[in-house]
Amino acid sequence: MTSLRIDYSMRLLKGDKPVGEIAVLCGYGDPYYFSRVFKKKTGLSPREYRENWERSGREGCEKP
C-alpha cells in the first residue's frame, strides 16, 4: 500500500499542488510523516524530488 501511495505522490509532485495537499490526497493526514516516508522510500524529500524533476524534465528521478 505504501508503494502505491508513493508512486501516486510522485506523479502528483510533477504538478503544482503543495506538498501538504499531495500528502492528504495520498492518504497521509500529517505532511511531515508523508515527507519522512517519501524520503525513506525514494532517498529524496518530496521537495527535492520535485526540484530534480523540474530541472531534468525527465519522467524518472532517481537518487543522486
Secondary structure, 3 states (H helix, E strand, C coil): CHHHHHHHHHHHCCCCCCHHHHHHHCCCCCHHHHHHHHHHHHCCCHHHHHHHHHHHCCCCCCCC
